[in-house]
Amino acid sequence: MPREWIDWHKNFEKVVVGHSLTTGPDKYNMARTLLRGDALRVFNRAALEAGMETNEHLQQVMNVVTKHVFPLCALAKQKHWMCWQLRKPEDTTVRQYVTAIQEMNQDFKYFPDAGDNPFLPEDELADIVEAGCPNTWQHQELIQGFDATGDVFHSVVVIFCAQFGKFFFEFCIGDSSCQLVKVCMCSA
């Protein structure tokens, strides 16, 4: 349900801008029109407790619904999962994988108690990209002398895709014949 809430919140922001909703009551009415089920019930209860339907109160009401939807410590758990458990699916290109990580990072602002700067810094995003790739790629990084720690995120992605997406690596098979076999490590 947290993923659905994030998507709903993004769409709500688009509707508010698209319909030029500027006053609190208009935004409240639109939220009530779009919300369903438990989220609507929590919204209405929080709106009643907040009092007047102002823009400031709307943000407070939305925060109450967000806290209701998300589990405890959701932001910390999500960041931990990204750092330690996230892996690039085989059927996903490096570019798609990196884009998904960037989108997840941008979605942190919709988490409860996110604060002013909930985003992971670029060096941590680069570490996540590198750690999430297959072990064979990480092994090739060592062989090729690739160091992701010294570059900013976008440089790492460009270098990473260039080295592992466009180039082919040559391996020797057998001791005496040493036939060259080209193996593509990924598709960018």
C-alpha positions as CSV (number, residue, x, y, z in Angstrom):
1,M,0.0,0.0,0.0
2,P,2.9,2.5,0.5
3,R,3.7,2.3,-3.2
4,E,0.1,3.0,-4.1
5,W,0.0,6.0,-1.7
6,I,3.2,7.4,-3.3
7,D,1.7,7.1,-6.7
8,W,-1.6,8.6,-5.5
9,H,0.2,11.5,-3.9
10,K,2.1,12.2,-7.1
11,N,-1.1,12.1,-9.1
12,F,-2.9,14.3,-6.6
13,E,-0.1,16.9,-7.0
14,K,-0.6,16.8,-10.8
15,V,-4.3,17.2,-10.4
16,V,-3.9,20.2,-8.1
17,V,-1.6,21.9,-10.6
18,G,-3.6,20.9,-13.7
19,H,-6.9,22.1,-12.2
20,S,-5.3,25.3,-10.7
21,L,-6.5,24.4,-7.2
22,T,-5.1,27.0,-4.9
23,T,-7.4,27.2,-1.9
24,G,-7.6,24.7,0.9
25,P,-11.3,23.8,0.5
26,D,-10.8,23.0,-3.2
27,K,-7.8,20.8,-2.5
28,Y,-9.7,19.0,0.3
29,N,-12.7,18.4,-2.0
30,M,-10.4,17.0,-4.7
31,A,-8.6,14.7,-2.2
32,R,-12.0,13.4,-0.9
33,T,-13.1,12.8,-4.5
34,L,-9.9,10.8,-5.3
35,L,-9.4,8.9,-2.0
36,R,-11.1,5.6,-1.2
37,G,-11.6,3.2,1.7
38,D,-9.4,3.4,4.8
39,A,-7.3,6.3,3.4
40,L,-10.5,8.4,3.0
41,R,-11.6,7.5,6.5
42,V,-8.3,8.5,8.0
43,F,-8.2,11.7,5.9
44,N,-11.7,12.7,7.0
45,R,-10.9,12.1,10.7
46,A,-7.6,14.0,10.5
47,A,-9.4,16.9,8.6
48,L,-12.0,17.1,11.4
49,E,-9.2,17.3,14.0
50,A,-7.3,19.9,12.0
51,G,-10.2,22.3,11.9
52,M,-10.3,24.8,9.1
53,E,-9.6,23.5,5.6
54,T,-6.5,25.5,4.8
55,N,-3.4,24.6,2.7
56,E,-1.3,24.3,5.9
57,H,-3.8,22.0,7.5
58,L,-4.0,19.9,4.3
59,Q,-0.3,19.2,4.6
60,Q,-0.8,18.1,8.2
61,V,-3.8,15.9,7.2
62,M,-1.8,14.3,4.4
63,N,1.0,13.6,6.8
64,V,-1.5,11.8,9.1
65,V,-2.6,9.6,6.2
66,T,1.0,9.0,5.2
67,K,1.9,7.8,8.7
68,H,-1.2,5.6,8.7
69,V,-0.3,4.0,5.3
70,F,3.5,3.4,6.0
71,P,4.9,1.0,8.5
72,L,7.1,2.3,11.3
73,C,10.6,3.4,10.4
74,A,9.7,3.0,6.7
75,L,12.3,5.4,5.4
76,A,15.2,3.8,7.3
77,K,14.0,0.4,6.3
78,Q,13.8,1.3,2.6
79,K,17.3,2.9,2.6
80,H,18.7,-0.2,4.3
81,W,17.0,-2.5,1.9
82,M,18.3,-0.5,-1.1
83,C,21.9,-0.6,0.3
84,W,21.9,-4.3,1.3
85,Q,19.3,-6.2,-0.6
86,L,18.5,-4.5,-4.0
87,R,19.8,-6.4,-7.0
88,K,19.6,-5.7,-10.7
89,P,17.1,-8.1,-12.4
90,E,18.5,-10.1,-15.3
91,D,15.9,-8.8,-17.7
92,T,16.6,-5.2,-16.8
93,T,19.2,-3.0,-18.6
94,V,21.7,-1.0,-16.5
95,R,20.0,2.2,-17.6
96,Q,16.6,0.9,-16.4
97,Y,18.1,-0.2,-13.2
98,V,19.8,3.1,-12.5
99,T,16.6,5.0,-13.4
100,A,14.5,2.9,-11.0
101,I,17.0,3.6,-8.2
102,Q,16.9,7.4,-8.9
103,E,13.1,7.3,-8.9
104,M,13.1,5.4,-5.6
105,N,15.4,8.0,-4.2
106,Q,13.1,10.9,-5.3
107,D,10.1,9.1,-3.7
108,F,11.7,9.4,-0.3
109,K,10.1,12.8,0.1
110,Y,6.7,11.1,0.3
111,F,7.7,8.9,3.3
112,P,6.5,9.9,6.8
113,D,8.8,12.2,8.7
114,A,11.0,12.5,5.6
115,G,12.3,16.0,6.6
116,D,13.9,18.5,4.3
117,N,16.5,16.3,2.7
118,P,15.6,12.6,2.8
119,F,17.5,11.7,-0.3
120,L,20.6,9.5,-0.5
121,P,23.7,11.3,-1.7
122,E,25.1,10.5,-5.2
123,D,28.0,8.5,-3.8
124,E,25.7,6.1,-1.9
125,L,23.5,5.8,-5.1
126,A,26.6,4.8,-7.0
127,D,27.5,2.2,-4.3
128,I,23.9,0.8,-4.6
129,V,24.2,0.5,-8.4
130,E,27.6,-1.2,-8.1
131,A,26.6,-3.6,-5.3
132,G,23.3,-4.5,-7.0
133,C,25.0,-5.8,-10.1
134,P,25.9,-9.5,-10.6
135,N,29.0,-10.8,-8.9
136,T,30.7,-11.5,-12.3
137,W,30.5,-7.8,-13.1
138,Q,31.9,-6.9,-9.8
139,H,34.7,-9.4,-10.3
140,Q,35.4,-7.8,-13.7
141,E,35.6,-4.4,-12.0
142,L,38.5,-5.6,-10.0
143,I,40.2,-7.1,-13.0
144,Q,39.7,-4.0,-15.1
145,G,40.8,-1.7,-12.3
146,F,37.5,0.1,-12.2
147,D,36.9,2.3,-9.1
148,A,33.4,3.5,-8.6
149,T,34.2,5.3,-5.3
150,G,36.1,8.2,-6.9
151,D,33.4,9.4,-9.3
152,V,30.1,11.1,-8.9
153,F,26.9,9.2,-9.6
154,H,26.4,10.2,-13.2
155,S,30.0,9.6,-14.1
156,V,29.9,6.2,-12.5
157,V,26.8,5.3,-14.5
158,V,28.4,6.4,-17.8
159,I,31.6,4.6,-17.1
160,F,29.8,1.5,-15.8
161,C,27.5,1.3,-18.8
162,A,30.4,1.9,-21.2
163,Q,32.6,-0.8,-19.6
164,F,29.9,-3.4,-19.0
165,G,27.3,-2.6,-21.6
166,K,29.2,-1.8,-24.7
167,F,32.5,-3.5,-24.4
168,F,33.1,-7.2,-24.7
169,F,35.6,-9.0,-22.5
170,E,37.9,-11.7,-23.8
171,F,38.5,-14.8,-21.8
172,C,40.8,-17.7,-22.4
173,I,39.2,-21.1,-22.3
174,G,41.5,-24.1,-21.7
175,D,45.2,-24.0,-20.8
176,S,46.9,-24.7,-24.1
177,S,44.6,-23.7,-26.9
178,C,43.5,-20.4,-25.3
179,Q,40.5,-19.8,-27.6
180,L,39.2,-16.3,-27.3
181,V,35.5,-16.0,-26.5
182,K,33.7,-12.7,-26.4
183,V,31.1,-12.4,-23.6
184,C,28.8,-9.5,-23.3
185,M,28.3,-8.7,-19.7
186,C,25.0,-6.7,-20.0
187,S,22.8,-4.7,-22.4
188,A,22.7,-1.0,-21.8
